[in-house]
Amino acid sequence: MAKTTRDRLTYLRRRALARWLYRRPLSQLSPERLYLWSQALIETADVPGAVVEIGCASGGTSAHCDRLLRNIGVSKPYVAIDTFDGFVPEQFDHDAERGTPEAVRHGFAASSQILVRQILKQLGAPDVELVQADIVTMAPQSLPSPISAVLVDVDLSQPVYAALRKVWPLMAPGGMVLVDDCDLRTGFRARDGFQRFCAEFALAEDYTYGMGVLRREPAQTSTAHASA
Ligand SMILES: C[S@@+](CC[C@H](N)C(=O)[O-])C[C@H]1O[C@@H](n2cnc3c(N)ncnc32)[C@H](O)[C@@H]1O
């Protein structure tokens, strides 16, 4: 997304004031959804594999949840993927034609990987791995594997669908996927991408607090082991 003059000014202000603006993790998830994501991380604590957040914005949720993992003694890579440049224009156009308001087009454009790295450092989460990529064009081989838990938080239908296509084959048995903004309340069409993916893979659509939820079947325990 090409930054407008306004985006550039906002970005410069955020960089100059980052030390004061980001003294506490500012998650963009609503409280009940941050709770759900936190719960998913706790539930999958024993599932091997990286934790991945696709669409991390300023890193508020990443910092909060990286700390959660460390507090409960779980040592897993936390990988946060974002364009760090906001929405990809064609992906936004696609949803704008279906009702997503123009007013949110530049919502996340005033950012950069350098700024988010600085924010994560000052929030005490320097180990969060940042990857700058458009999830639609990102090579699946660049994703960690296996994955124990994924938060897909990219708002638009096409990147949601692409993210699910790419992460689902990499999920460890027992792993969980949450997709934000599946309630259509905000005007975002994340739900379209979630529905398309579920239909293609014959998966049941499950929603909690407006988030799409998918669970990878846990590994089969052998009869001998189960009856032992
Ligand atoms: C709602 S914000 C994420 C909020 C963050 N998860 C949190 O809880 O604080 C959506 C993010 O998705 C990113 N995004 C949108 N389209 C993307 C794409 N195709 N690939 C990667 N990131 C994308 C935007 O840059 C923005 O930072």
The ligand as an SDF file (V2000), in Angstrom:
LIG
                    3D

 27 29  0  0  0  0  0  0  0  0999 V2000
   -6.4140   -5.8620   12.8760 C   0  0  0  0  0  0  0  0  0  0  0  0
   -4.7380   -5.6670   12.5030 S   0  0  0  0  0  0  0  0  0  0  0  0
   -3.9500   -6.9030   13.4630 C   0  0  0  0  0  0  0  0  0  0  0  0
   -4.0750   -6.6560   14.9370 C   0  0  0  0  0  0  0  0  0  0  0  0
   -3.1970   -7.5110   15.8170 C   0  0  0  0  0  0  0  0  0  0  0  0
   -3.3910   -8.9300   15.5690 N   0  0  0  0  0  0  0  0  0  0  0  0
   -3.4930   -7.2450   17.2750 C   0  0  0  0  0  0  0  0  0  0  0  0
   -4.2070   -8.0610   17.8890 O   0  0  0  0  0  0  0  0  0  0  0  0
   -3.0180   -6.2200   17.7910 O   0  0  0  0  0  0  0  0  0  0  0  0
   -4.6490   -6.2770   10.8570 C   0  0  0  0  0  0  0  0  0  0  0  0
   -3.2070   -6.3530   10.3060 C   0  0  0  0  0  0  0  0  0  0  0  0
   -3.2380   -7.2020    9.1630 O   0  0  0  0  0  0  0  0  0  0  0  0
   -2.1970   -6.7570    8.2970 C   0  0  0  0  0  0  0  0  0  0  0  0
   -2.4690   -7.3040    6.9600 N   0  0  0  0  0  0  0  0  0  0  0  0
   -3.5270   -7.0340    6.1430 C   0  0  0  0  0  0  0  0  0  0  0  0
   -3.4300   -7.7080    4.9920 N   0  0  0  0  0  0  0  0  0  0  0  0
   -2.3120   -8.4730    5.0880 C   0  0  0  0  0  0  0  0  0  0  0  0
   -1.6880   -9.4130    4.2170 C   0  0  0  0  0  0  0  0  0  0  0  0
   -2.1780   -9.6830    3.0000 N   0  0  0  0  0  0  0  0  0  0  0  0
   -0.5530  -10.0370    4.6420 N   0  0  0  0  0  0  0  0  0  0  0  0
   -0.0190   -9.7530    5.8500 C   0  0  0  0  0  0  0  0  0  0  0  0
   -0.5690   -8.8560    6.7180 N   0  0  0  0  0  0  0  0  0  0  0  0
   -1.6980   -8.2200    6.3430 C   0  0  0  0  0  0  0  0  0  0  0  0
   -2.3020   -5.2400    8.3720 C   0  0  0  0  0  0  0  0  0  0  0  0
   -1.0920   -4.6460    7.9580 O   0  0  0  0  0  0  0  0  0  0  0  0
   -2.6260   -5.0240    9.8590 C   0  0  0  0  0  0  0  0  0  0  0  0
   -1.4500   -4.7380   10.5790 O   0  0  0  0  0  0  0  0  0  0  0  0
  1  2  1  0
  2  3  1  0
  2 10  1  0
  3  4  1  0
  4  5  1  0
  5  6  1  0
  5  7  1  0
  7  8  2  0
  7  9  1  0
 10 11  1  0
 11 12  1  0
 11 26  1  0
 12 13  1  0
 13 14  1  0
 13 24  1  0
 14 15  1  0
 14 23  1  0
 15 16  2  0
 16 17  1  0
 17 18  1  0
 17 23  2  0
 18 19  1  0
 18 20  2  0
 20 21  1  0
 21 22  2  0
 22 23  1  0
 24 25  1  0
 24 26  1  0
 26 27  1  0
M  CHG  2   2   1   9  -1
M  END
$$$$
